[in-house]
């Protein structure tokens, strides 16, 4: 009898130890490493034919003008030279003013599954094309997840219970009970059982959150 009593106490202590270990087990940090991504976007807004010309510039301190190579729009160049040739001063002036007019371009530059970039440009003349090279650097993110314990809506809890008398000199003897419990979402349990003494037991357990 004493051995049965000691065995029951040992089983209870082990069960409580396992329950405490499960609930108090520390949660490790989760590390997420994002990969580096490289991309480019290029758009031609207006097709243009380039032409290379040389202009002469006066540099202070130098007696001779210096030649400077520049790239121009061949269409504008041809129209301007034709206006000068035709002595059309008004057309030549308008072409010149149009080429140095200030223009603002505002819009979306990059929009894909990785990144979205909007931009705004101030240009002298018109924005003809643009190209953007971008890189999303690799990064490391760390966070500690929050674990939530949630009971299912309905759980059946079949079980066996052993009742051991604490007084070995008494007339009582060990009793075995077979029971079945129903646990709701809140954790409360309604149970019914039948033991070897042919007794029917009915119970109700309330779940109290401790940790």
Buried (B, 14 or more C-beta within 10 A) or exposed (E): BEEEBEEBEEEEEEEEEEEEEEEEEEEEEEEEEEEEBEEEBEEEEEEBEEBEEEEEEEEEEEEEEEEEEEEBBBEBBEBBEEBEEEEBEEBBEBBEEEBEEEEEEEEEBBEEEEBEEEEEEEEEEBBEEBEEEBEEEEEEEEEEEEEEEEEEEEEEEEEEEEBBBEEEEEEEEEBEBEBEBEBBEEBBBBBEBBBEEEEEEEEEEEEEEEE
